[in-house]
Amino acid sequence: MLSWVKDMHITFYGAVREVTGSMHLVSTNSDNILLDCGMFQGRRNESAKKNSTIPFDPGILTNIILSHAHIDHSGRIPLITKNGFNGRIFSTRPTADACDYLLRDSAYIQESDANYLNYKTVRGALSERRKSRNAKNISRRGLREIKSILKKGRHELNVSKINDLLNRHRLEKVVPLYTIADAENALDYFDSYPYRHTVSVGKGVTCSFYDAGHILGSAFSSIKTHEDGNSRTILFTGDIGRFNKPILNDPTTDFAESDRDVDLLVMESTYGDRLHEPVGDMKGKLKEVLHETFKRGGSVIIPAFAFGRTQTLLYFLHELYNEDSGLKVPIYVDSPLAVNITRVFGEHPEVYDSETHTAFLEKGENPFISKHIHFIKSVEESMAVNREKNPHIVIAASGMCEAGRVLHHLRYKIHEPRNTILIVGYMAQHTLGRRIEEQGLAYEASGREGDAPLLRFLNKTYPLKARVKKIGGFSAHADRNEMLRFLKTSNLKIKKIALVHGEVQQCSLFAGVLKKEGFDVFVPRKGQSYHII
């Protein structure tokens, strides 16, 4: 008799009435199993506070189940593993391979941000000490001398010197959430499995992965307890993909008989209040934006996530260039991470859909590589593209314009009306990407009357004179109707639904839609627990 699983409940800790920071804890009498361990993304200070706080001792966790590799689902794993976690991390094989790059990259960003903030602290302190009496600002010569102390050349910070001065002058030091070494250590905790393989994740608790169709390796996770021939099941969607989009298979609707009775479906609701443009229109709209921009003699800047969005864009651009001999301008992928992730895509053709096999693989072509596509790795190459005057396409991270090389491309291109900033994904509240989207589209809707909106980033204000266009169909998330399609066409029997991973408006409106369709649904609050009877 397996009495240890009589009790089962779930507590909702992250991506609750908001989009990022996915984290939910499934508990039985003997195990605590974490669903996702995501990072909050948004305003710097708010995100730093949220990300540094784990709402439980990582030492209580038995194991972690990871739905997919996006940082808002995986990004706090190194923080957990360096603070007492002793279990395993279960994921699909593509997810584990992608995390190999994504977690290292996240750690690099943490370290770089901390080093830069510490540099500014020391520079400010030294400047204050060197100011002449009654002077408001330090002289330019004095500032150059300070920078020569704190930097190695123009771009590299002298981190050891900065840390020495922080300690010597007892200045407050910014510490990264985790380091590259922490991220590399976390990778040793991963165990990866194929779809539809059942694995034990606790005493009398199993997990099976099903293709979620969101990004490479994304999974629906069926967590099941077993007791005296009876079972309870939580199905966690992670993020649900779109139907009929390129590269990946559609979200699973045909589940094994043993996983069809679902006591609680923990379901995302990112786009629960809206509809995307049809998948079939995406390539045509992209072609239209390209031709309009190139006719003006401009370039197209596309902020895009390195994982998923970039590869979808490359797929469509490859098809367009094959079909249209008039498209010859270079395509620059300016993200070292995107280069590595594209390599991961190339290593997992087993999860491609049949259309990708027919269009590319059977012809001996790689969907993500052509003579027009150039992968930029070094800072020097990126700077050269910044200065490029002839029409071109730049796909650069980060997708929400909060960091990364896309900021420098915007700095050079945002003030020029010939250019286009193409929005192809979700922009979270309080991000530069959301401000570009909202203010740019409003300016376009007004007929570009009056002064252009002003945007501040990289410590300077820029007029948003570049055209702003949006193609919603590129989203990797299912929209309202696609989520309904998943619920209605699957062979699942669902007792109750908890909506997560959506801002308050989205999840609340979607909850109303589901109730009208006859589903028993609720929108949990952060820290709320639900007992599965």
C-alpha angles and dihedrals in degrees: 000000000000099000095160094084100051091113124052128170140155129220119202113221109155140030086025110149086344135069110241136054099052111201132144129165122219112198134189129173090278109019142054112200120185120216106209126335103219135176124239113239126198135065111026100233095041093047093047091054094047095044095050092054118079110190093217140028107274087217091074092062119106096190143334126237113203119202096195144333103262109126094239085063102033108021101102096050093102089052090054096045093050093051106058107296110146104173135086133270113230120204143135118280097253089049092053091048092049092048088057087071103025097054093046089049092049090051091049089054091048091052094043093049092049092048092050094048090048089049090054091048093052093042090052093048094048091045091053091051094048098048114115116243114288091003117135095207138023117255119262089244091053091049091051090052091052092048090050088057095048100040139059103216120323101313112021120085120222093233097178091053092047091051091047091053092045089056096041094052094036093237122167109265126212111223120201117246086241138341135239088258089055090051093049090050090051091057090066089067096063124111113182131200140178124255117281093022115130118219133179112247100170144352103313091347124116136180131207125188125219127186110267094187092221103111135338107307097003113153146195104224119215108199113191134182120206126208130159092332092312126106143189122209136203115188112199113195098193097192120343118224131221126265121246096010120140130269101012134066121254119267111282116264098164108075128181113267091246091059101042099091104077120188093186129012111200099202135183119236104184094138098024093132102047149045127236125225110267115278089233091062096054099087093044093050091047090053090050093052092048095050093045092051097044090048087060090049091248138131131237120234114196118188103207140165111254091228118063105341095061093050092048090052092049090050093054094041090051090052093046093049090049090051101039118051089189091071107085107133115122121263115215122197101198104190126090087204092055089053091055095043091050086056089054089053089053091053095056110053088143089083097048118112122247093257091060091050090051098043098044121356097054088052092051093250129133108227092219102045132069138142090265095054117087122186112213116209110161130064089234092057090048092051090051090055089050089060095044109122100186120086115279143147122246122193107188141163146275101062094209094041093242096124143344135064096315088077091063093048089051090049090058098037110031096084095053116090092205091067129080129216105205117204111205103163150032117301113202121224117276094022127122088240091059091050092050090048098047099038095038095050091045090052090050091049090053090057089254090286119170128357119346117253115267121231127188122212136135087029094296138090120238132187112239096228096141115099115260119212131173131204108188097187093079092074114121089210123090114245125226096281094043091052088050089049090054092051096044101042099041121094091234123127104211123194099183139000129212113197117215138154096055136102113253095264094048098047094041094051092045090050088057091051092050093049090055087052090056100258122140101232141164137179109228125215124229110282094014117138128210121202116217110217 
